[in-house]
Amino acid sequence: MELNCAALPHELVEAELFGYEPGAFTGAKGRHHGLLEQADGGTLFLDEIGELELATQAKLLKAIEDKRFRRLGGEKEIQVDIQIIAASNEDLQQMIRQGHFREDLYHLPGQTPPVDEDSTIRLPLDGSLSLEEMEKRIIQTALERTANNVTAAARLLNTTRETLRYRIRKYHLPGLP
């Protein structure tokens, strides 16, 4: 799933991300499953993340940390297992200094590994790889670095073995008996 954060009015971005219940706002007649919910078990690509308002950034960060959220107007929490990849043409570090982007969203604390040969995967963001090809390359690299140990690779990718096994089958990668 993907969302271009700059392509929608700020008022609609939150509804697209989190979804909504009937009556949550004027015109919300039915239930809408947001992109976080639709991407459950997969990857959500947020393009132009620097365009998100601070309030939406805070809600997104909480959803990422808790792995659950509520639809707009909803009472029930929805649990999700997703990976989020984000991109921006903006200088996010400058936006952080100016107070326009949350530093804790830029760096998810304690989870950013030091930059070295073993913990870095370089992916071109020039359009030469699709989002699925990027995900496949990330999984391949994790499997290579763990000698095809699915449990260790899942730990490296901060996901469950079940989710990783699903993706290994999806991309026809080695690692399963």
C-alpha positions in Angstrom: 0.0 0.0 0.0 1.2 3.5 -0.5 0.1 7.1 0.2 1.4 10.3 -1.2 1.0 12.6 1.8 1.3 15.7 -0.4 -1.5 14.6 -2.8 -4.3 14.9 -0.3 -5.6 17.8 1.7 -4.4 17.6 5.3 -7.9 16.9 6.6 -8.1 13.7 4.5 -4.7 12.2 5.2 -5.7 11.1 8.7 -8.9 9.5 7.4 -6.9 7.7 4.7 -4.3 6.4 7.2 -6.5 5.4 10.1 -9.9 4.9 8.5 -13.1 6.0 10.0 -16.5 4.9 11.4 -19.9 6.1 10.2 -20.7 9.5 11.5 -17.0 10.3 12.5 -17.4 13.5 10.4 -19.7 15.1 8.0 -20.0 12.8 5.0 -18.7 9.7 6.8 -21.6 7.4 5.9 -19.9 4.1 6.0 -16.9 2.4 7.6 -13.6 3.0 5.8 -10.6 0.8 6.5 -7.5 3.0 6.5 -4.2 2.2 4.8 -2.7 1.1 8.1 -5.3 -1.6 8.4 -5.3 -2.5 4.7 -1.5 -2.9 4.8 -1.7 -5.3 7.8 0.9 -8.0 7.3 2.6 -6.0 4.6 4.3 -2.7 3.9 3.0 0.9 3.8 5.0 3.4 1.8 4.5 7.0 2.9 5.8 9.3 0.1 6.4 13.0 1.1 6.1 12.2 4.8 7.4 15.7 5.5 4.0 17.0 4.4 2.2 15.5 7.4 0.9 17.9 10.1 2.5 17.5 13.5 -0.7 16.2 15.0 -0.9 13.5 12.4 2.8 12.7 12.9 2.1 12.2 16.6 -0.8 9.8 15.9 1.2 7.9 13.3 4.2 7.5 15.7 1.9 6.2 18.4 0.4 3.7 16.0 3.9 2.6 14.9 5.1 2.2 18.5 1.9 0.4 19.8 1.2 -1.5 16.6 -2.5 -0.5 17.1 -4.8 2.4 16.5 -8.4 3.5 16.4 -10.3 4.5 13.3 -11.6 8.1 13.4 -14.8 8.0 15.5 -14.0 4.4 16.6 -13.9 2.9 20.0 -12.2 -0.4 19.3 -8.4 -0.6 18.9 -7.2 -2.4 15.7 -3.9 -4.3 16.0 -1.6 -4.3 12.9 1.7 -5.8 11.9 3.1 -3.5 9.2 6.4 -2.2 8.0 6.5 1.5 7.1 8.9 2.9 4.5 8.9 6.7 4.1 10.5 9.2 1.7 10.6 12.9 1.4 12.0 15.6 -0.9 12.2 17.9 2.1 15.3 18.2 4.4 13.7 16.5 7.4 16.6 17.3 9.7 16.1 21.0 8.9 12.4 20.6 9.4 13.1 19.0 12.8 15.3 22.0 13.8 12.5 24.3 12.7 9.9 22.3 14.7 7.9 21.1 11.6 8.8 17.4 11.9 9.0 15.2 14.9 12.5 14.0 15.7 11.1 10.8 17.3 9.4 9.9 14.0 12.6 10.5 12.1 14.6 8.2 14.4 11.9 5.1 15.9 14.7 5.5 19.4 16.6 2.3 20.2 15.7 0.7 16.8 18.1 2.6 14.5 21.2 0.5 14.1 24.6 2.1 13.7 25.6 2.6 10.1 28.0 -0.1 9.2 28.4 -2.8 6.6 26.3 -5.4 8.5 23.3 -3.3 9.5 22.8 -1.2 6.3 20.9 -2.1 3.2 21.2 0.5 0.4 18.2 0.7 -1.9 17.9 3.1 -4.9 15.1 5.5 -4.7 15.2 6.5 -8.3 12.3 4.4 -9.5 14.4 1.5 -10.7 12.9 -0.8 -8.1 9.3 -1.3 -7.2 8.2 -1.3 -3.6 7.8 -5.1 -3.8 11.3 -5.5 -5.3 12.7 -3.4 -2.4 10.9 -5.6 0.2 12.2 -8.7 -1.5 15.8 -7.3 -1.5 15.5 -6.5 2.2 14.3 -10.0 3.0 17.0 -11.6 0.8 19.7 -9.6 2.6 18.4 -10.5 6.0 18.3 -14.2 5.1 21.8 -14.0 3.7 23.1 -12.3 6.8 21.6 -15.0 9.0 22.5 -18.0 6.9 18.8 -18.5 6.0 17.8 -18.7 9.7 14.2 -17.4 9.5 13.9 -16.8 13.2 17.1 -14.7 13.3 16.1 -12.8 10.1 12.6 -12.1 11.5 14.4 -10.6 14.6 16.6 -8.5 12.4 13.6 -7.2 10.5 11.6 -6.6 13.7 8.7 -8.8 12.5 7.2 -12.2 13.3 8.4 -15.5 11.9 4.9 -16.1 10.5 5.0 -12.8 8.6 8.5 -13.4 7.3 7.5 -17.0 6.2 4.6 -15.6 4.3 6.9 -13.2 2.5 9.5 -15.8 1.8 6.8 -17.9 0.1 5.4 -14.9 -1.7 8.8 -14.0 -3.2 9.9 -17.6 -3.7 13.0 -17.1 -1.6 15.2 -19.8 0.0 14.9 -20.3 3.7 12.0 -22.6 4.2 12.1 -26.4 4.2 
